[in-house]
Amino acid sequence: MKKEISYSQFQQVKSAAKMIDPNMRKIEALKKKIMPLIEEMKQYQAINDSLEEGIVKVIGFHVADLVKKVIEPTGATDKFGKPIKVTKYLPTDIVSYDEQHKVYVIEVKDAPAIEAPTTSEEAVAFHSEEAESEAPEVADAPANKQEAEGNGMPWENN
């Protein structure tokens, strides 16, 4: 590909380069901080994938698709006056319990079948693709720690 631009056009490019240089330096500094975190995330993802591998093979869904973590206050307090909470793992919206047959039913409406990743690298890529479609823009900070942990990392879009 060959493209010719005029002298004045190239001067505009140089002017834009001067204006964006401080931002580019900040971006590079942030990338240096982010890369170790991404590597750590990949390690945890590999551990999770190995732990849920059998479930994904048999059921065809990841644990996070089937179960949600709910922390409920009990109304009681401990000896320091802090509220006591109970952690429960409840079925997500796609899972329901059929009392008559005593089985859980997984029902996904209008969703294509998802093939489970076979390696941890594919799983990280798979979860990254999910995060890209669900993650907020990079400029939007998560409202709380739980939201930050629940979403994919916005910088994976790069």
Rosetta constraint file for C-alpha pairs under 8 A:
AtomPair CA 5 CA 9 HARMONIC 6.05 0.50
AtomPair CA 5 CA 10 HARMONIC 6.70 0.50
AtomPair CA 6 CA 10 HARMONIC 6.36 0.50
AtomPair CA 7 CA 11 HARMONIC 6.29 0.50
AtomPair CA 8 CA 12 HARMONIC 6.38 0.50
AtomPair CA 9 CA 13 HARMONIC 6.47 0.50
AtomPair CA 10 CA 14 HARMONIC 6.30 0.50
AtomPair CA 11 CA 15 HARMONIC 6.17 0.50
AtomPair CA 12 CA 16 HARMONIC 6.16 0.50
AtomPair CA 13 CA 17 HARMONIC 6.18 0.50
AtomPair CA 14 CA 18 HARMONIC 6.37 0.50
AtomPair CA 15 CA 19 HARMONIC 6.48 0.50
AtomPair CA 16 CA 20 HARMONIC 6.22 0.50
AtomPair CA 17 CA 21 HARMONIC 5.90 0.50
AtomPair CA 20 CA 24 HARMONIC 6.16 0.50
AtomPair CA 21 CA 25 HARMONIC 6.24 0.50
AtomPair CA 22 CA 26 HARMONIC 6.37 0.50
AtomPair CA 23 CA 27 HARMONIC 6.14 0.50
AtomPair CA 24 CA 28 HARMONIC 6.21 0.50
AtomPair CA 25 CA 29 HARMONIC 6.25 0.50
AtomPair CA 26 CA 30 HARMONIC 6.18 0.50
AtomPair CA 27 CA 31 HARMONIC 6.16 0.50
AtomPair CA 28 CA 32 HARMONIC 6.37 0.50
AtomPair CA 29 CA 33 HARMONIC 6.65 0.50
AtomPair CA 30 CA 34 HARMONIC 6.08 0.50
AtomPair CA 31 CA 35 HARMONIC 5.99 0.50
AtomPair CA 32 CA 36 HARMONIC 7.61 0.50
AtomPair CA 33 CA 37 HARMONIC 7.29 0.50
AtomPair CA 34 CA 38 HARMONIC 6.23 0.50
AtomPair CA 35 CA 39 HARMONIC 6.32 0.50
AtomPair CA 36 CA 40 HARMONIC 6.23 0.50
AtomPair CA 37 CA 41 HARMONIC 6.07 0.50
AtomPair CA 38 CA 42 HARMONIC 6.21 0.50
AtomPair CA 39 CA 43 HARMONIC 6.45 0.50
AtomPair CA 40 CA 44 HARMONIC 6.49 0.50
AtomPair CA 41 CA 45 HARMONIC 6.05 0.50
AtomPair CA 42 CA 46 HARMONIC 6.10 0.50
AtomPair CA 42 CA 124 HARMONIC 6.49 0.50
AtomPair CA 43 CA 47 HARMONIC 6.44 0.50
AtomPair CA 44 CA 48 HARMONIC 6.20 0.50
AtomPair CA 45 CA 49 HARMONIC 6.01 0.50
AtomPair CA 45 CA 120 HARMONIC 7.21 0.50
AtomPair CA 45 CA 123 HARMONIC 7.68 0.50
AtomPair CA 45 CA 124 HARMONIC 6.56 0.50
AtomPair CA 46 CA 50 HARMONIC 6.25 0.50
AtomPair CA 46 CA 120 HARMONIC 5.00 0.50
AtomPair CA 46 CA 121 HARMONIC 7.72 0.50
AtomPair CA 46 CA 123 HARMONIC 7.80 0.50
AtomPair CA 46 CA 124 HARMONIC 7.70 0.50
AtomPair CA 47 CA 51 HARMONIC 6.29 0.50
AtomPair CA 48 CA 52 HARMONIC 6.19 0.50
AtomPair CA 49 CA 53 HARMONIC 5.63 0.50
AtomPair CA 49 CA 120 HARMONIC 6.28 0.50
AtomPair CA 49 CA 123 HARMONIC 7.12 0.50
AtomPair CA 50 CA 120 HARMONIC 7.78 0.50
AtomPair CA 52 CA 56 HARMONIC 6.21 0.50
AtomPair CA 52 CA 62 HARMONIC 7.05 0.50
AtomPair CA 52 CA 63 HARMONIC 6.85 0.50
AtomPair CA 53 CA 57 HARMONIC 6.21 0.50
AtomPair CA 54 CA 58 HARMONIC 6.14 0.50
AtomPair CA 55 CA 59 HARMONIC 5.65 0.50
AtomPair CA 55 CA 60 HARMONIC 7.14 0.50
AtomPair CA 55 CA 61 HARMONIC 7.26 0.50
AtomPair CA 55 CA 62 HARMONIC 7.17 0.50
AtomPair CA 55 CA 63 HARMONIC 7.54 0.50
AtomPair CA 56 CA 60 HARMONIC 4.57 0.50
AtomPair CA 56 CA 61 HARMONIC 5.09 0.50
AtomPair CA 56 CA 62 HARMONIC 5.55 0.50
AtomPair CA 56 CA 63 HARMONIC 7.80 0.50
AtomPair CA 56 CA 116 HARMONIC 6.39 0.50
AtomPair CA 57 CA 116 HARMONIC 7.26 0.50
AtomPair CA 60 CA 114 HARMONIC 7.61 0.50
AtomPair CA 60 CA 115 HARMONIC 7.31 0.50
AtomPair CA 60 CA 116 HARMONIC 6.67 0.50
AtomPair CA 61 CA 65 HARMONIC 6.25 0.50
AtomPair CA 61 CA 66 HARMONIC 7.09 0.50
AtomPair CA 61 CA 114 HARMONIC 7.89 0.50
AtomPair CA 61 CA 116 HARMONIC 7.44 0.50
AtomPair CA 62 CA 66 HARMONIC 6.83 0.50
AtomPair CA 63 CA 67 HARMONIC 5.99 0.50
AtomPair CA 64 CA 68 HARMONIC 6.53 0.50
AtomPair CA 65 CA 92 HARMONIC 6.88 0.50
AtomPair CA 65 CA 94 HARMONIC 7.91 0.50
AtomPair CA 66 CA 91 HARMONIC 5.78 0.50
AtomPair CA 66 CA 92 HARMONIC 5.34 0.50
AtomPair CA 66 CA 94 HARMONIC 7.02 0.50
AtomPair CA 66 CA 95 HARMONIC 6.39 0.50
AtomPair CA 67 CA 89 HARMONIC 6.01 0.50
AtomPair CA 67 CA 90 HARMONIC 5.45 0.50
AtomPair CA 67 CA 91 HARMONIC 4.57 0.50
AtomPair CA 67 CA 92 HARMONIC 5.18 0.50
AtomPair CA 68 CA 89 HARMONIC 5.52 0.50
AtomPair CA 68 CA 90 HARMONIC 5.40 0.50
AtomPair CA 68 CA 91 HARMONIC 6.17 0.50
AtomPair CA 68 CA 92 HARMONIC 5.75 0.50
AtomPair CA 69 CA 87 HARMONIC 6.97 0.50
AtomPair CA 69 CA 88 HARMONIC 5.90 0.50
AtomPair CA 69 CA 89 HARMONIC 4.65 0.50
AtomPair CA 69 CA 90 HARMONIC 6.47 0.50
AtomPair CA 70 CA 87 HARMONIC 5.80 0.50
AtomPair CA 70 CA 88 HARMONIC 5.21 0.50
AtomPair CA 70 CA 89 HARMONIC 6.13 0.50
AtomPair CA 70 CA 90 HARMONIC 7.05 0.50
AtomPair CA 71 CA 85 HARMONIC 6.39 0.50
AtomPair CA 71 CA 86 HARMONIC 5.65 0.50
AtomPair CA 71 CA 87 HARMONIC 4.46 0.50
AtomPair CA 71 CA 88 HARMONIC 6.26 0.50
AtomPair CA 72 CA 85 HARMONIC 5.43 0.50
AtomPair CA 72 CA 86 HARMONIC 5.27 0.50
AtomPair CA 72 CA 87 HARMONIC 6.40 0.50
AtomPair CA 72 CA 88 HARMONIC 7.71 0.50
AtomPair CA 73 CA 83 HARMONIC 6.81 0.50
AtomPair CA 73 CA 84 HARMONIC 6.06 0.50
AtomPair CA 73 CA 85 HARMONIC 4.24 0.50
AtomPair CA 73 CA 86 HARMONIC 6.23 0.50
AtomPair CA 74 CA 83 HARMONIC 7.49 0.50
AtomPair CA 74 CA 84 HARMONIC 5.84 0.50
AtomPair CA 74 CA 85 HARMONIC 5.45 0.50
AtomPair CA 74 CA 86 HARMONIC 6.60 0.50
AtomPair CA 75 CA 83 HARMONIC 6.77 0.50
AtomPair CA 75 CA 84 HARMONIC 6.97 0.50
AtomPair CA 76 CA 83 HARMONIC 5.90 0.50
AtomPair CA 76 CA 84 HARMONIC 5.63 0.50
AtomPair CA 77 CA 81 HARMONIC 5.24 0.50
AtomPair CA 77 CA 82 HARMONIC 5.22 0.50
AtomPair CA 77 CA 83 HARMONIC 4.26 0.50
AtomPair CA 77 CA 84 HARMONIC 5.17 0.50
AtomPair CA 78 CA 82 HARMONIC 5.54 0.50
AtomPair CA 78 CA 83 HARMONIC 6.40 0.50
AtomPair CA 78 CA 84 HARMONIC 6.24 0.50
AtomPair CA 91 CA 95 HARMONIC 5.54 0.50
AtomPair CA 91 CA 96 HARMONIC 7.07 0.50
AtomPair CA 94 CA 106 HARMONIC 5.53 0.50
AtomPair CA 94 CA 107 HARMONIC 5.27 0.50
AtomPair CA 94 CA 108 HARMONIC 5.88 0.50
AtomPair CA 95 CA 104 HARMONIC 6.54 0.50
AtomPair CA 95 CA 105 HARMONIC 5.57 0.50
AtomPair CA 95 CA 106 HARMONIC 4.55 0.50
AtomPair CA 95 CA 107 HARMONIC 6.46 0.50
AtomPair CA 96 CA 104 HARMONIC 5.58 0.50
AtomPair CA 96 CA 105 HARMONIC 5.22 0.50
AtomPair CA 96 CA 106 HARMONIC 6.59 0.50
AtomPair CA 97 CA 102 HARMONIC 7.12 0.50
AtomPair CA 97 CA 103 HARMONIC 5.92 0.50
AtomPair CA 97 CA 104 HARMONIC 4.37 0.50
AtomPair CA 97 CA 105 HARMONIC 6.01 0.50
AtomPair CA 98 CA 102 HARMONIC 5.54 0.50
AtomPair CA 98 CA 103 HARMONIC 5.36 0.50
AtomPair CA 98 CA 104 HARMONIC 5.90 0.50
AtomPair CA 98 CA 105 HARMONIC 6.72 0.50
AtomPair CA 99 CA 103 HARMONIC 6.98 0.50
AtomPair CA 116 CA 123 HARMONIC 7.85 0.50
AtomPair CA 117 CA 122 HARMONIC 5.36 0.50
AtomPair CA 117 CA 123 HARMONIC 5.07 0.50
AtomPair CA 117 CA 126 HARMONIC 7.08 0.50
AtomPair CA 118 CA 122 HARMONIC 6.61 0.50
AtomPair CA 118 CA 123 HARMONIC 7.27 0.50
AtomPair CA 119 CA 123 HARMONIC 6.21 0.50
AtomPair CA 120 CA 124 HARMONIC 6.14 0.50
AtomPair CA 121 CA 125 HARMONIC 6.28 0.50
AtomPair CA 122 CA 126 HARMONIC 5.87 0.50
AtomPair CA 123 CA 127 HARMONIC 6.01 0.50
AtomPair CA 124 CA 128 HARMONIC 5.96 0.50
AtomPair CA 125 CA 129 HARMONIC 6.15 0.50
AtomPair CA 126 CA 130 HARMONIC 6.45 0.50
AtomPair CA 127 CA 131 HARMONIC 6.11 0.50
AtomPair CA 127 CA 152 HARMONIC 7.55 0.50
AtomPair CA 128 CA 132 HARMONIC 6.17 0.50
AtomPair CA 128 CA 152 HARMONIC 6.59 0.50
AtomPair CA 128 CA 153 HARMONIC 7.80 0.50
AtomPair CA 128 CA 156 HARMONIC 6.76 0.50
AtomPair CA 129 CA 133 HARMONIC 6.60 0.50
AtomPair CA 130 CA 134 HARMONIC 6.35 0.50
AtomPair CA 130 CA 152 HARMONIC 7.54 0.50
AtomPair CA 131 CA 135 HARMONIC 5.16 0.50
AtomPair CA 131 CA 151 HARMONIC 6.37 0.50
AtomPair CA 131 CA 152 HARMONIC 4.21 0.50
AtomPair CA 131 CA 153 HARMONIC 6.72 0.50
AtomPair CA 131 CA 154 HARMONIC 7.40 0.50
AtomPair CA 132 CA 152 HARMONIC 7.12 0.50
AtomPair CA 132 CA 154 HARMONIC 6.96 0.50
AtomPair CA 132 CA 156 HARMONIC 7.34 0.50
AtomPair CA 132 CA 157 HARMONIC 6.18 0.50
AtomPair CA 134 CA 151 HARMONIC 7.17 0.50
AtomPair CA 134 CA 152 HARMONIC 7.48 0.50
AtomPair CA 135 CA 151 HARMONIC 5.92 0.50
AtomPair CA 135 CA 152 HARMONIC 5.80 0.50
AtomPair CA 135 CA 153 HARMONIC 6.93 0.50
AtomPair CA 135 CA 154 HARMONIC 5.72 0.50
AtomPair CA 136 CA 140 HARMONIC 6.21 0.50
AtomPair CA 136 CA 154 HARMONIC 6.56 0.50
AtomPair CA 137 CA 154 HARMONIC 6.50 0.50
AtomPair CA 138 CA 154 HARMONIC 5.41 0.50
AtomPair CA 138 CA 155 HARMONIC 6.56 0.50
AtomPair CA 142 CA 147 HARMONIC 5.85 0.50
AtomPair CA 142 CA 148 HARMONIC 5.33 0.50
AtomPair CA 143 CA 147 HARMONIC 6.51 0.50
AtomPair CA 143 CA 148 HARMONIC 7.59 0.50
AtomPair CA 144 CA 148 HARMONIC 6.33 0.50
AtomPair CA 145 CA 149 HARMONIC 6.23 0.50
AtomPair CA 146 CA 150 HARMONIC 6.06 0.50
AtomPair CA 147 CA 151 HARMONIC 6.26 0.50
AtomPair CA 148 CA 152 HARMONIC 7.94 0.50
AtomPair CA 152 CA 156 HARMONIC 7.99 0.50
